[in-house]
Amino acid sequence: MKKTQITEQSTAELKERLEEECRQLVKMKLNHTVSPLENPMKIKSYRKLIARMKTELQKRAIEEKIKIS
């Protein structure tokens, strides 16, 4: 998922997707410890995707605070 796709989503959709991606990352890490994944770089890409989502949510929260003030 690219940054443009993340910014196009609503805040509720983004939060829902973030929870889903976090669960998927935990599953992937667990599976990797039991038996090595075919492509362990997927773990890195999931972490980066989660970071992008959190950053966008934080940016929106800051913008909302500025609007209120």
GUKE-760810 format. One record per residue: z, y, x negated of N, C-alpha, C in turn; residue in one letter. Coordinates in pm, whole numbers, plus 50000, padded with zeros to 5 digits. Example, Ala and Ser with C-alpha at 12.3 -4.5 7.8 and 13.67 -1.06 7.14 Angstrom:
BEGIN
<pt n_pz="50780" n_py="49431" n_px="48681" ca_pz="50780" ca_py="49550" ca_px="48770" c_pz="50780" c_py="49670" c_px="48680" res="A"/>
<pt n_pz="50708" n_py="49775" n_px="48715" ca_pz="50714" ca_py="49894" ca_px="48633" c_pz="50787" c_py="50003" c_px="48710" res="S"/>
***
This chain:
BEGIN
<pt n_pz="50000" n_py="49883" n_px="49915" ca_pz="50000" ca_py="50000" ca_px="50000" c_pz="50000" c_py="50123" c_px="49911" res="M"/>
<pt n_pz="49912" n_py="50213" n_px="49940" ca_pz="49899" ca_py="50334" ca_px="49859" c_pz="49984" c_py="50446" c_px="49917" res="K"/>
<pt n_pz="50002" n_py="50550" n_px="49837" ca_pz="50083" ca_py="50663" ca_px="49878" c_pz="50030" c_py="50728" c_px="50006" res="K"/>
<pt n_pz="49900" n_py="50736" n_px="50019" ca_pz="49843" ca_py="50798" ca_px="50140" c_pz="49878" c_py="50718" c_px="50264" res="T"/>
<pt n_pz="49880" n_py="50586" n_px="50252" ca_pz="49918" ca_py="50503" ca_px="50366" c_pz="50065" c_py="50521" c_px="50400" res="Q"/>
<pt n_pz="50148" n_py="50541" n_px="50300" ca_pz="50291" ca_py="50560" ca_px="50323" c_pz="50316" c_py="50693" c_px="50392" res="I"/>
<pt n_pz="50247" n_py="50799" n_px="50349" ca_pz="50270" ca_py="50930" ca_px="50408" c_pz="50217" c_py="50939" c_px="50551" res="T"/>
<pt n_pz="50119" n_py="50857" n_px="50586" ca_pz="50063" ca_py="50858" ca_px="50720" c_pz="50155" c_py="50794" c_px="50824" res="E"/>
<pt n_pz="50244" n_py="50707" n_px="50780" ca_pz="50333" ca_py="50637" ca_px="50873" c_pz="50445" c_py="50728" c_px="50921" res="Q"/>
<pt n_pz="50493" n_py="50699" n_px="51041" ca_pz="50606" ca_py="50776" ca_px="51092" c_pz="50734" c_py="50729" c_px="51021" res="S"/>
<pt n_pz="50839" n_py="50807" n_px="51036" ca_pz="50964" ca_py="50775" ca_px="50968" c_pz="51021" c_py="50643" c_px="51019" res="T"/>
<pt n_pz="51015" n_py="50620" n_px="51148" ca_pz="51067" ca_py="50494" ca_px="51204" c_pz="50989" c_py="50374" c_px="51152" res="A"/>
<pt n_pz="50857" n_py="50385" n_px="51150" ca_pz="50773" ca_py="50277" ca_px="51097" c_pz="50803" c_py="50252" c_px="50951" res="E"/>
<pt n_pz="50823" n_py="50359" n_px="50877" ca_pz="50849" ca_py="50348" ca_px="50734" c_pz="50983" c_py="50278" c_px="50708" res="L"/>
<pt n_pz="51085" n_py="50312" n_px="50786" ca_pz="51216" ca_py="50247" ca_px="50771" c_pz="51206" c_py="50098" c_px="50803" res="K"/>
<pt n_pz="51134" n_py="50067" n_px="50909" ca_pz="51117" ca_py="49927" ca_px="50949" c_pz="51043" c_py="49849" c_px="50841" res="E"/>
<pt n_pz="50938" n_py="49908" n_px="50789" ca_pz="50859" ca_py="49843" ca_px="50684" c_pz="50941" c_py="49827" c_px="50556" res="R"/>
<pt n_pz="51025" n_py="49926" n_px="50526" ca_pz="51111" ca_py="49919" ca_px="50407" c_pz="51207" c_py="49801" c_px="50415" res="L"/>
<pt n_pz="51269" n_py="49783" n_px="50530" ca_pz="51360" ca_py="49670" ca_px="50549" c_pz="51286" c_py="49537" c_px="50530" res="E"/>
<pt n_pz="51167" n_py="49529" n_px="50587" ca_pz="51086" ca_py="49408" ca_px="50575" c_pz="51050" c_py="49380" c_px="50429" res="E"/>
<pt n_pz="51010" n_py="49483" n_px="50357" ca_pz="50972" ca_py="49466" ca_px="50216" c_pz="51092" c_py="49427" c_px="50130" res="E"/>
<pt n_pz="51209" n_py="49482" n_px="50162" ca_pz="51329" ca_py="49446" ca_px="50086" c_pz="51363" c_py="49299" c_px="50107" res="C"/>
<pt n_pz="51353" n_py="49252" n_px="50231" ca_pz="51379" ca_py="49110" ca_px="50258" c_pz="51278" c_py="49023" c_px="50184" res="R"/>
<pt n_pz="51154" n_py="49065" n_px="50183" ca_pz="51049" ca_py="48989" ca_px="50115" c_pz="51076" c_py="48983" c_px="49965" res="Q"/>
<pt n_pz="51122" n_py="49093" n_px="49907" ca_pz="51152" ca_py="49097" ca_px="49764" c_pz="51265" c_py="49001" c_px="49730" res="L"/>
<pt n_pz="51369" n_py="49000" n_px="49811" ca_pz="51482" ca_py="48910" ca_px="49787" c_pz="51435" c_py="48765" c_px="49793" res="V"/>
<pt n_pz="51354" n_py="48733" n_px="49894" ca_pz="51300" ca_py="48597" ca_px="49906" c_pz="51219" c_py="48560" c_px="49783" res="K"/>
<pt n_pz="51136" n_py="48654" n_px="49741" ca_pz="51048" ca_py="48628" ca_px="49626" c_pz="51129" c_py="48605" c_px="49499" res="M"/>
<pt n_pz="51234" n_py="48684" n_px="49479" ca_pz="51319" ca_py="48667" ca_px="49361" c_pz="51387" c_py="48532" c_px="49364" res="K"/>
<pt n_pz="51436" n_py="48493" n_px="49481" ca_pz="51503" ca_py="48364" ca_px="49494" c_pz="51407" c_py="48250" c_px="49465" res="L"/>
<pt n_pz="51289" n_py="48258" n_px="49522" ca_pz="51188" ca_py="48154" ca_px="49497" c_pz="51149" c_py="48148" c_px="49350" res="N"/>
<pt n_pz="51146" n_py="48262" n_px="49285" ca_pz="51108" ca_py="48266" ca_px="49145" c_pz="51215" c_py="48201" c_px="49056" res="H"/>
<pt n_pz="51342" n_py="48215" n_px="49094" ca_pz="51447" ca_py="48152" ca_px="49014" c_pz="51444" c_py="48000" c_px="49031" res="T"/>
<pt n_pz="51410" n_py="47953" n_px="49150" ca_pz="51405" ca_py="47809" ca_px="49176" c_pz="51283" c_py="47747" c_px="49107" res="V"/>
<pt n_pz="51167" n_py="47803" n_px="49135" ca_pz="51046" ca_py="47756" ca_px="49070" c_pz="50959" c_py="47878" c_px="49040" res="S"/>
<pt n_pz="50906" n_py="47887" n_px="48920" ca_pz="50829" ca_py="48006" ca_px="48881" c_pz="50713" c_py="48037" c_px="48976" res="P"/>
<pt n_pz="50696" n_py="48164" n_px="49004" ca_pz="50586" ca_py="48208" ca_px="49088" c_pz="50455" c_py="48200" c_px="49012" res="L"/>
<pt n_pz="50347" n_py="48188" n_px="49086" ca_pz="50215" ca_py="48185" ca_px="49023" c_pz="50185" c_py="48320" c_px="48958" res="E"/>
<pt n_pz="50225" n_py="48428" n_px="49027" ca_pz="50203" ca_py="48562" ca_px="48974" c_pz="50335" c_py="48641" c_px="48979" res="N"/>
<pt n_pz="50415" n_py="48636" n_px="48873" ca_pz="50545" ca_py="48706" ca_px="48874" c_pz="50533" c_py="48859" c_px="48875" res="P"/>
<pt n_pz="50413" n_py="48912" n_px="48851" ca_pz="50394" ca_py="49057" ca_px="48857" c_pz="50404" c_py="49109" c_px="49000" res="M"/>
<pt n_pz="50398" n_py="49020" n_px="49098" ca_pz="50415" ca_py="49060" ca_px="49238" c_pz="50553" c_py="49119" c_px="49260" res="K"/>
<pt n_pz="50653" n_py="49067" n_px="49189" ca_pz="50789" ca_py="49119" ca_px="49202" c_pz="50791" c_py="49266" c_px="49160" res="I"/>
<pt n_pz="50726" n_py="49295" n_px="49051" ca_pz="50719" ca_py="49433" ca_px="49002" c_pz="50648" c_py="49524" c_px="49102" res="K"/>
<pt n_pz="50540" n_py="49476" n_px="49160" ca_pz="50467" ca_py="49558" ca_px="49257" c_pz="50549" c_py="49583" c_px="49383" res="S"/>
<pt n_pz="50626" n_py="49484" n_px="49427" ca_pz="50713" ca_py="49503" ca_px="49543" c_pz="50821" c_py="49606" c_px="49513" res="Y"/>
<pt n_pz="50878" n_py="49599" n_px="49393" ca_pz="50981" ca_py="49698" ca_px="49356" c_pz="50924" c_py="49838" c_px="49357" res="R"/>
<pt n_pz="50804" n_py="49854" n_px="49305" ca_pz="50740" ca_py="49986" ca_px="49303" c_pz="50709" c_py="50035" c_px="49444" res="K"/>
<pt n_pz="50663" n_py="49944" n_px="49529" ca_pz="50634" ca_py="49980" ca_px="49667" c_pz="50760" c_py="50027" c_px="49740" res="L"/>
<pt n_pz="50869" n_py="49955" n_px="49719" ca_pz="50997" ca_py="49993" ca_px="49781" c_pz="51041" c_py="50129" c_px="49729" res="I"/>
<pt n_pz="51024" n_py="50153" n_px="49602" ca_pz="51061" ca_py="50283" ca_px="49544" c_pz="50978" c_py="50396" c_px="49605" res="A"/>
<pt n_pz="50848" n_py="50372" n_px="49625" ca_pz="50762" ca_py="50473" ca_px="49687" c_pz="50809" c_py="50504" c_px="49830" res="R"/>
<pt n_pz="50845" n_py="50401" n_px="49903" ca_pz="50891" ca_py="50420" ca_px="50041" c_pz="51021" c_py="50498" c_px="50045" res="M"/>
<pt n_pz="51114" n_py="50462" n_px="49957" ca_pz="51242" ca_py="50533" ca_px="49953" c_pz="51223" c_py="50679" c_px="49914" res="K"/>
<pt n_pz="51132" n_py="50703" n_px="49822" ca_pz="51104" ca_py="50840" ca_px="49779" c_pz="51049" c_py="50922" c_px="49895" res="T"/>
<pt n_pz="50958" n_py="50865" n_px="49970" ca_pz="50900" ca_py="50935" ca_px="50084" c_pz="51006" c_py="50963" c_px="50191" res="E"/>
<pt n_pz="51093" n_py="50867" n_px="50217" ca_pz="51200" ca_py="50888" ca_px="50314" c_pz="51295" c_py="50998" c_px="50268" res="L"/>
<pt n_pz="51326" n_py="50999" n_px="50140" ca_pz="51414" ca_py="51102" ca_px="50085" c_pz="51349" c_py="51239" c_px="50095" res="Q"/>
<pt n_pz="51221" n_py="51246" n_px="50068" ca_pz="51148" ca_py="51372" ca_px="50077" c_pz="51150" c_py="51425" c_px="50221" res="K"/>
<pt n_pz="51131" n_py="51336" n_px="50316" ca_pz="51134" ca_py="51376" ca_px="50457" c_pz="51274" c_py="51423" c_px="50498" res="R"/>
<pt n_pz="51376" n_py="51357" n_px="50448" ca_pz="51513" ca_py="51397" ca_px="50481" c_pz="51543" c_py="51537" c_px="50427" res="A"/>
<pt n_pz="51497" n_py="51564" n_px="50307" ca_pz="51519" ca_py="51696" ca_px="50246" c_pz="51443" c_py="51803" c_px="50324" res="I"/>
<pt n_pz="51319" n_py="51773" n_px="50362" ca_pz="51240" ca_py="51868" ca_px="50441" c_pz="51306" c_py="51896" c_px="50575" res="E"/>
<pt n_pz="51363" n_py="51794" n_px="50635" ca_pz="51432" ca_py="51812" ca_px="50763" c_pz="51555" c_py="51901" c_px="50748" res="E"/>
<pt n_pz="51630" n_py="51883" n_px="50639" ca_pz="51747" ca_py="51969" ca_px="50614" c_pz="51704" c_py="52114" c_px="50596" res="K"/>
<pt n_pz="51595" n_py="52134" n_px="50526" ca_pz="51545" ca_py="52270" ca_px="50503" c_pz="51503" c_py="52335" c_px="50635" res="I"/>
<pt n_pz="51440" n_py="52259" n_px="50723" ca_pz="51398" ca_py="52310" ca_px="50854" c_pz="51520" c_py="52353" c_px="50937" res="K"/>
<pt n_pz="51625" n_py="52275" n_px="50932" ca_pz="51746" ca_py="52303" ca_px="51011" c_pz="51816" c_py="52429" c_px="50962" res="I"/>
<pt n_pz="51818" n_py="52447" n_px="50833" ca_pz="51890" ca_py="52562" ca_px="50774" c_pz="51826" c_py="52692" c_px="50803" res="S"/>
***
